[in-house]
């Protein structure tokens, strides 16, 4: 329970509390551009091989071998992505509009399924279920509300 007086404004920077939850009804998981199936898994298999080969090259150039911080970081990242792809929490954004905008990344980038960008387009059923509702806040809008 918060000790804040709800009748007075919060002053200073608001720090999100541990365990605070923001419920979202939109995200990559229900966007027509999100893919965690055939395309994403085939693309990840190729990226995985490339990344592990890079880790091996880094390890070969470092006297510490695979204990090299850079090589170990690459391997840890690959392992985390393996788990995320298998669980469905990572996938690819196939929206061609993302290529046209600087800073958005490129189509085919892996994204967290709970991410919400300004190109969200509801998958069949998701947009019908949300009919009449306002769009969820984008990540920056949510952060602005907290600060």
ZICORVEN-V263971 format. One record per residue. SS is DSSP state (~ for helix, > for strand, _ for the rest). BURIAL is 1 if it has 9 or more other C-alpha atoms within 8 Angstrom, else 0. Layout:
# ZICORVEN-V263971
{{SS	BURIAL} {SS	BURIAL}}
This chain:
# ZICORVEN-V263971
{{_	0} {_	0} {_	0} {_	0} {_	0} {_	0} {_	0} {_	0} {_	0} {_	0} {_	0} {_	0} {_	0} {_	0} {_	0} {_	0} {_	0} {_	0} {_	0} {_	0} {_	0} {_	0} {_	0} {_	0} {_	0} {_	1} {_	1} {~	1} {~	0} {~	1} {>	1} {_	1} {_	1} {>	1} {>	1} {_	1} {_	0} {~	0} {~	0} {~	1} {~	1} {~	0} {~	0} {~	0} {~	0} {~	0} {~	0} {~	1} {~	0} {~	0} {~	1} {~	1} {~	0} {~	1} {~	1} {~	1} {~	0} {~	1} {~	1} {~	0} {~	0} {_	0} {_	0} {_	0} {~	1} {~	1} {~	0} {_	1} {~	0} {~	0} {~	1} {~	1} {~	0} {~	1} {~	1} {~	0} {~	0} {~	1} {~	0} {~	0} {~	1} {~	0} {~	0} {~	1} {~	1} {~	0} {~	0} {_	1} {_	1} {>	1} {>	1} {>	1} {>	1} {_	1} {_	1} {_	0} {~	0} {~	1} {~	1} {~	0} {_	0} {_	0} {_	0} {_	0} {_	1} {_	0} {_	1} {_	0} {_	0} {>	0} {>	1} {>	1} {_	1} {_	1} {_	1} {_	1} {_	1} {_	0} {_	0} {_	1} {_	0} {>	1} {_	1} {_	0} {_	0} {~	1} {~	1} {~	0} {~	0} {_	0} {_	0} {_	0} {_	0} {_	0} {_	0} {_	0} {_	0} {_	1} {~	1} {~	0} {~	0} {~	1} {~	0} {~	0} {~	0} {~	1} {_	0}}
